[in-house]
Amino acid sequence: MSRLPVLTLYTRRGCHLCEQAEERLRLLDFAYRPVDVDRDPALRARYGDDVPVLALGERVLLKGVLSRARLSELKLRLLREAGENR
């Protein structure tokens, strides 16, 4: 069982960076749920064109280009945090 938390990926249809982010999240075995910001006026106002955005609760972890390197670094950080909170 993964010690990684379930993250939220704020995205929108037709966003190539969002599609790349989802592919990389899957490849690195992240647990996430995608949320289309255009389906919620409050999220649209909050994130505007700043998608993809990867968040843990209200905490924005990454936004913009979610490269494999950035996501790998984030994964290590989240695993360390999970270990410290045991």
N, CA and C of each residue as an Amber inpcrd file, in Angstrom:
protein
   258
   0.8470000  -1.1940000   0.0000000   0.0000000   0.0000000   0.0000000
   0.8850000   1.2480000   0.0000000   0.5590000   2.2060000  -0.8380000
   1.3530000   3.4100000  -0.9790000   1.1900000   4.3160000   0.2310000
   2.2920000   4.9290000   0.5890000   2.2520000   5.9050000   1.6720000
   2.0010000   7.3050000   1.1310000   1.8480000   7.4030000  -0.1760000
   1.5870000   8.7030000  -0.7850000   0.1260000   9.1020000  -0.6040000
  -0.1190000  10.3690000  -0.3040000  -1.5080000  10.8320000  -0.1940000
  -2.1390000  10.9620000  -1.5720000  -3.4480000  11.0070000  -1.6050000
  -4.1680000  11.2550000  -2.8530000  -4.1200000  12.7570000  -3.1130000
  -3.5970000  13.1150000  -4.2720000  -3.4590000  14.5170000  -4.6480000
  -4.5860000  14.9210000  -5.5830000  -4.7610000  16.2170000  -5.7440000
  -5.7360000  16.7540000  -6.6940000  -4.9760000  17.4000000  -7.8380000
  -5.3420000  17.0390000  -9.0570000  -4.7590000  17.6520000 -10.2410000
  -5.8250000  18.5440000 -10.8680000  -5.6190000  19.8520000 -10.7560000
  -6.5370000  20.8000000 -11.3860000  -6.1240000  20.9280000 -12.8420000
  -7.0830000  20.7390000 -13.7160000  -6.8110000  20.5980000 -15.1460000
  -7.9530000  21.2030000 -15.9380000  -7.8530000  21.1080000 -17.2550000
  -8.9690000  21.4830000 -18.1290000  -8.8490000  20.7110000 -19.4350000
  -9.9520000  20.5590000 -20.1060000  -9.9650000  19.8430000 -21.4000000
  -9.1360000  20.6140000 -22.4180000  -8.4200000  19.8570000 -23.2400000
  -7.6520000  20.4610000 -24.3130000  -6.3160000  21.0390000 -23.8930000
  -5.9290000  20.8470000 -22.6570000  -4.6610000  21.3710000 -22.1420000
  -3.5790000  20.3010000 -22.3090000  -2.6380000  20.5310000 -23.2140000
  -1.6130000  19.5150000 -23.4500000  -0.6970000  19.3350000 -22.2400000
  -0.4410000  20.4010000 -21.4860000   0.3720000  20.2550000 -20.2750000
  -0.3480000  19.3990000 -19.2290000  -1.6650000  19.5340000 -19.1780000
  -2.4640000  18.7190000 -18.2460000  -2.4150000  17.2470000 -18.6440000
  -2.5080000  16.9850000 -19.9310000  -2.4360000  15.6060000 -20.4190000
  -1.0690000  14.9970000 -20.1140000  -0.0050000  15.7700000 -20.3110000
   1.3420000  15.2940000 -19.9840000   1.4660000  15.0290000 -18.4860000
   0.9110000  15.9230000 -17.6850000   0.9790000  15.7580000 -16.2300000
   0.2900000  14.4670000 -15.8030000  -0.8860000  14.1900000 -16.3450000
  -1.6040000  12.9660000 -15.9850000  -0.8080000  11.7240000 -16.3720000
  -0.2100000  11.7440000 -17.5510000   0.5880000  10.6050000 -17.9940000
   1.7710000  10.3700000 -17.0520000   2.4470000  11.4370000 -16.6850000
   3.6140000  11.3070000 -15.8010000   3.2140000  10.9000000 -14.3900000
   2.0900000  11.4040000 -13.9090000   1.6110000  10.9960000 -12.5820000
   1.3220000   9.5010000 -12.5550000   0.7060000   9.0020000 -13.6080000
   0.4200000   7.5570000 -13.6990000   1.7160000   6.7540000 -13.7460000
   2.6640000   7.1970000 -14.5680000   3.9420000   6.4730000 -14.7030000
   4.7060000   6.4020000 -13.3790000   4.5670000   7.4330000 -12.5610000
   5.2790000   7.4770000 -11.2800000   4.4290000   6.9650000 -10.1160000
   3.2870000   6.3610000 -10.4310000   2.3980000   5.7370000  -9.4310000
   1.8770000   6.6950000  -8.3700000   1.5480000   7.9050000  -8.7800000
   0.8890000   8.8410000  -7.8660000  -0.5920000   8.5050000  -7.8090000
  -1.1830000   8.6810000  -6.6580000  -2.6370000   8.5900000  -6.5160000
  -3.1560000  10.0260000  -6.6440000  -4.0540000  10.2440000  -7.5900000
  -4.5660000  11.5970000  -7.7870000  -5.9800000  11.5310000  -8.3360000
  -6.6600000  12.6440000  -8.1820000  -7.9750000  12.7700000  -8.8040000
  -7.9650000  14.0460000  -9.6320000  -8.3450000  13.9380000 -10.8910000
  -8.3790000  15.1290000 -11.7430000  -9.6550000  15.9360000 -11.5000000
  -9.5220000  17.2390000 -11.5190000 -10.6650000  18.1430000 -11.3680000
 -10.5830000  19.1850000 -12.4750000 -11.6230000  19.2610000 -13.2840000
 -11.6850000  20.2320000 -14.3760000 -12.1010000  21.5840000 -13.7950000
 -11.1910000  22.5620000 -13.8430000 -11.4770000  23.8670000 -13.2420000
 -12.6090000  24.5990000 -13.9520000 -12.8480000  24.2610000 -15.2130000
 -13.8930000  24.9560000 -15.9590000 -15.2940000  24.5240000 -15.5540000
 -15.4130000  23.4740000 -14.7610000 -16.7280000  23.0080000 -14.2990000
 -17.1730000  23.7240000 -13.0180000 -16.2770000  24.5160000 -12.4320000
 -16.5860000  25.2040000 -11.1730000 -16.1030000  26.6490000 -11.2780000
 -17.0260000  27.6220000 -11.2680000 -16.6270000  29.0280000 -11.4070000
 -15.6120000  29.4860000 -10.3480000 -15.7090000  28.9590000  -9.1440000
 -14.7590000  29.3530000  -8.0870000 -13.3540000  28.8420000  -8.4140000
 -13.2700000  27.6080000  -8.9110000 -11.9560000  27.0690000  -9.2810000
 -11.4140000  27.7910000 -10.5080000 -12.2820000  28.0980000 -11.4530000
 -11.8610000  28.8410000 -12.6480000 -11.2860000  30.1940000 -12.2390000
 -11.9390000  30.8630000 -11.3050000 -11.4580000  32.1640000 -10.8280000
 -10.1410000  32.0130000 -10.0690000 -10.0200000  30.9340000  -9.3060000
  -8.8210000  30.7260000  -8.4860000  -7.5920000  30.3870000  -9.3310000
  -7.7460000  29.5020000 -10.3000000  -6.6000000  29.0160000 -11.0630000
  -6.4620000  29.6400000 -12.4450000  -7.5370000  30.2210000 -12.9770000
  -7.4500000  30.8630000 -14.2840000  -6.7960000  29.9610000 -15.3100000
  -5.7340000  30.4500000 -15.9040000  -5.0180000  29.6730000 -16.9160000
  -3.7950000  28.9600000 -16.3340000  -3.6500000  28.9690000 -15.0240000
  -2.4890000  28.3530000 -14.3540000  -2.6760000  26.8540000 -14.1400000
  -3.0360000  26.1310000 -15.1630000  -3.1560000  24.6840000 -15.0430000
  -2.0760000  24.0420000 -15.8910000  -1.6270000  22.8820000 -15.5440000
  -2.0610000  22.0520000 -14.4280000  -1.5220000  22.5610000 -13.0830000
  -2.2950000  22.2630000 -12.0520000  -1.9040000  22.5650000 -10.6760000
  -2.0860000  21.2820000  -9.8770000  -1.0600000  20.9010000  -9.1510000
  -1.1060000  19.7050000  -8.3160000  -1.1540000  20.1550000  -6.8640000
  -2.1630000  19.6740000  -6.1360000  -2.3750000  20.1470000  -4.7710000
  -2.6340000  18.9950000  -3.8150000  -2.3410000  19.2740000  -2.5630000
  -2.6750000  18.3840000  -1.4500000  -3.5520000  19.2000000  -0.5360000
  -4.8460000  18.9320000  -0.5900000  -5.7850000  19.7910000   0.1320000
  -5.7190000  21.1890000  -0.4590000  -5.5200000  22.1880000   0.3820000
  -5.4090000  23.5790000  -0.0720000  -3.9690000  23.9490000  -0.4290000
  -3.0450000  23.0630000  -0.1730000  -1.6060000  23.3220000  -0.3950000
  -1.2150000  23.0290000  -1.8420000  -0.8560000  24.0720000  -2.5830000
  -0.3910000  23.8920000  -3.9540000   1.0330000  23.3620000  -3.8950000
   1.2390000  22.2180000  -4.5350000   2.5510000  21.5660000  -4.5370000
   3.3650000  21.9570000  -5.7660000   2.7380000  21.9230000  -6.9330000
   3.3970000  22.2540000  -8.1930000   2.3770000  22.8320000  -9.1470000
   2.8580000  23.6610000 -10.0510000   1.9930000  24.1000000 -11.1470000
   2.8540000  24.3790000 -12.3680000   2.1970000  24.3850000 -13.5180000
   2.9300000  24.5740000 -14.7630000   3.3750000  23.2430000 -15.3280000
   4.5460000  23.2210000 -15.9200000   5.0710000  21.9940000 -16.5140000
   5.4560000  21.0200000 -15.4020000   4.7930000  19.8800000 -15.3480000
   5.0840000  18.8700000 -14.3220000   5.9820000  17.8130000 -14.9550000
   7.2610000  18.1310000 -15.0030000   8.2320000  17.2200000 -15.6090000
   8.4220000  15.9960000 -14.7270000   8.9800000  14.9830000 -15.3100000
   9.2890000  13.7550000 -14.5570000  10.2260000  14.0710000 -13.3890000
  11.2040000  14.9420000 -13.6210000  12.1530000  15.3070000 -12.5580000
  11.4530000  16.0190000 -11.4010000  10.5950000  16.9750000 -11.7070000
   9.8730000  17.7060000 -10.6510000   8.9560000  16.7660000  -9.8700000
   8.2790000  15.8770000 -10.5800000   7.3800000  14.9440000  -9.9120000
   8.1480000  13.9200000  -9.0770000   9.3020000  13.4860000  -9.5530000
  10.1220000  12.5470000  -8.7710000  10.6010000  13.2010000  -7.4820000
  11.0160000  14.4490000  -7.5840000  11.4480000  15.1940000  -6.3950000
  10.2850000  15.3460000  -5.4090000   9.1100000  15.6730000  -5.9360000
   7.9280000  15.8040000  -5.0840000   7.5940000  14.4800000  -4.4090000
   7.6910000  13.3950000  -5.1370000   7.3860000  12.0760000  -4.5740000
   8.3040000  11.7710000  -3.3940000   9.5860000  12.0370000  -3.5510000
  10.5260000  11.8200000  -2.4360000  10.1740000  12.6910000  -1.2390000
   9.8290000  13.9480000  -1.5020000   9.4600000  14.8650000  -0.4150000
   8.2030000  14.3700000   0.3190000   7.2080000  13.9270000  -0.4340000
   5.9700000  13.4380000   0.1820000   6.2130000  12.1580000   0.9750000
   7.0650000  11.2780000   0.4580000   7.3840000  10.0490000   1.1900000
   8.1210000  10.3680000   2.4890000   9.0350000  11.3350000   2.4420000
   9.7280000  11.7580000   3.6780000   8.7300000  12.3160000   4.6910000
   7.8260000  13.1770000   4.2160000   6.8240000  13.7520000   5.1060000
   5.9440000  12.6760000   5.7170000   5.5700000  11.6790000   4.9270000
   4.7340000  10.5850000   5.4220000   5.4800000   9.8090000   6.5010000
   6.7790000   9.5990000   6.3110000   7.5940000   8.9050000   7.2920000
   7.7530000   9.6750000   8.5850000   7.8390000  11.0020000   8.4730000
   7.9800000  11.8500000   9.6540000   6.6900000  11.9310000  10.4490000
   5.5550000  11.7360000   9.8000000   4.2540000  11.8670000  10.4590000
   3.7430000  10.5490000  11.0270000   4.5730000   9.5290000  11.0060000
   4.1530000   8.2360000  11.5480000   4.0960000   8.2650000  13.0390000
